[in-house]
Amino acid sequence: MKQTLSILVLFLFIVALVLNQVLPADAAKKAVKKKGVNQEFLDDITTKVDNLTKKIYEKELYTPNDANQLIGLKLQLDEQMDILSEASFAPLYFKIGNIYRLRGQEKEAISCYQTILENFSETAYGPKARDILTEMGVEIRVPVEDSEEDSLSDEEF
């Protein structure tokens, strides 16, 4: 009986440790959702994207390190989008899309512009992204809202 009780106490202790490790991360995500996006993050990523954009327009040598930095910035932005979708991300996706497009990486550019249409179509970047995708010959996919689907299905009958 004592051995079973000891094992149970040990098991509960381990579960408590695991939960202690998991819950702070969840609490941090909830805090970010409540407060919005960290302005320091936005300023940092905006500065880095602007520097890469300048390199493109100034026709400077674009190094492998710059390419890695661009990939890292896109991943950071995507990670933030998983936590909270905020309109302040639209210009960043647009600039990153432009960099990819100007470097001939159409697939990555299309992904950025499509993200704008899917998440930020109401911003000034929505029409710009749509125009660029049209120029690139891309079929534009815009998600249909539930209320629109209902009205369409009612019209069919």
C-alpha positions in Angstrom: 0.0 0.0 0.0 2.8 2.4 0.9 4.6 1.6 -2.4 1.4 2.3 -4.4 0.9 5.6 -2.5 4.5 6.5 -3.1 4.2 5.8 -6.9 1.0 7.9 -7.0 2.6 10.8 -5.2 5.6 10.6 -7.6 3.3 10.5 -10.6 1.3 13.6 -9.4 4.6 15.4 -8.8 5.8 14.7 -12.3 2.4 15.8 -13.8 2.6 19.0 -11.8 6.1 19.7 -13.1 5.0 19.1 -16.7 2.0 21.4 -16.3 4.2 24.0 -14.7 6.3 24.0 -17.8 3.4 24.1 -20.3 1.1 26.7 -18.6 3.5 29.7 -18.5 3.8 29.5 -22.3 0.0 29.4 -22.6 -0.3 32.3 -20.2 2.3 34.3 -22.3 0.2 33.7 -25.5 -2.9 34.9 -23.7 -1.1 38.0 -22.5 0.0 38.8 -26.0 -3.6 38.3 -27.3 -4.9 40.7 -24.6 -2.3 43.4 -25.1 -1.8 43.1 -28.8 1.5 42.7 -30.6 4.7 43.8 -28.9 5.7 47.2 -30.5 9.4 46.3 -30.1 8.8 43.2 -32.3 7.1 45.3 -35.0 9.8 48.0 -34.9 12.6 45.4 -35.1 11.1 43.4 -37.9 10.1 46.5 -39.9 13.6 47.9 -39.7 15.1 44.6 -40.9 12.6 44.3 -43.8 13.2 47.9 -44.8 17.0 47.3 -44.9 16.5 44.2 -47.1 14.2 46.3 -49.3 16.8 49.0 -49.7 19.3 46.5 -50.7 17.0 45.3 -53.5 16.3 48.8 -54.8 19.9 49.9 -54.5 20.9 46.8 -56.5 23.4 45.9 -53.7 24.8 42.4 -53.5 22.2 40.2 -51.8 24.1 37.7 -49.7 23.1 34.3 -48.5 23.0 35.8 -45.1 20.4 38.3 -46.3 18.3 35.4 -47.8 18.5 33.6 -44.5 17.5 36.7 -42.6 14.5 37.1 -44.9 13.4 33.5 -44.3 13.8 34.1 -40.6 11.7 37.3 -40.7 9.0 35.6 -42.6 8.9 32.7 -40.1 8.8 35.1 -37.1 5.9 36.9 -38.8 4.0 33.7 -39.5 4.6 32.6 -35.9 3.1 35.9 -34.6 0.1 35.4 -37.0 -0.5 32.0 -35.3 -0.9 33.9 -32.0 -2.7 37.0 -33.1 -3.6 38.4 -36.6 -3.2 42.1 -36.5 -3.5 44.6 -39.4 -0.1 46.0 -38.6 1.3 42.8 -40.2 -0.1 43.7 -43.6 2.7 46.1 -44.7 5.3 43.6 -43.5 3.8 40.8 -45.6 3.5 43.2 -48.5 7.2 44.3 -48.3 8.4 40.7 -47.9 6.3 39.7 -50.8 7.9 42.5 -52.9 11.4 41.3 -52.0 10.6 37.8 -53.0 8.9 38.9 -56.2 11.9 41.2 -57.2 14.3 38.3 -56.5 12.3 36.0 -58.7 10.9 33.8 -55.9 7.3 33.9 -57.2 6.0 31.1 -55.0 7.0 32.8 -51.8 5.8 36.2 -53.0 2.4 34.7 -53.9 2.1 33.2 -50.4 2.7 36.7 -48.9 0.2 38.4 -51.1 -2.4 35.7 -50.5 -1.9 36.0 -46.8 -2.8 39.7 -47.1 -5.9 38.9 -49.1 -7.0 36.2 -46.6 -6.3 38.2 -43.4 -6.0 41.9 -44.2 -8.2 42.5 -47.3 -9.8 45.4 -45.6 -6.5 47.3 -45.3 -5.0 49.5 -48.1 -2.7 46.5 -48.9 -5.6 44.2 -49.9 -6.2 45.9 -53.3 -2.5 46.3 -53.9 -1.9 42.6 -53.3 -4.8 41.7 -55.5 -3.4 43.8 -58.3 0.0 42.3 -58.1 -1.4 38.8 -58.0 -3.5 39.6 -61.1 -0.4 41.0 -62.9 1.5 37.7 -62.0 -1.4 35.7 -63.6 -2.4 34.1 -60.3 -6.0 32.9 -59.7 -7.1 34.9 -56.7 -8.6 32.8 -53.9 -10.6 34.8 -51.4 -12.3 32.9 -48.6 -16.1 33.1 -48.6 -17.7 34.0 -45.3 -20.4 31.7 -43.8 -23.2 34.3 -44.4 -22.3 34.6 -48.1 -22.3 30.8 -48.5 -25.8 30.6 -46.9 -27.1 33.3 -49.2 -25.6 31.5 -52.2 -27.1 28.2 -51.3 -30.5 29.9 -50.8 -30.3 31.5 -54.3 -29.6 28.1 -55.9 -32.9 26.7 -54.8 
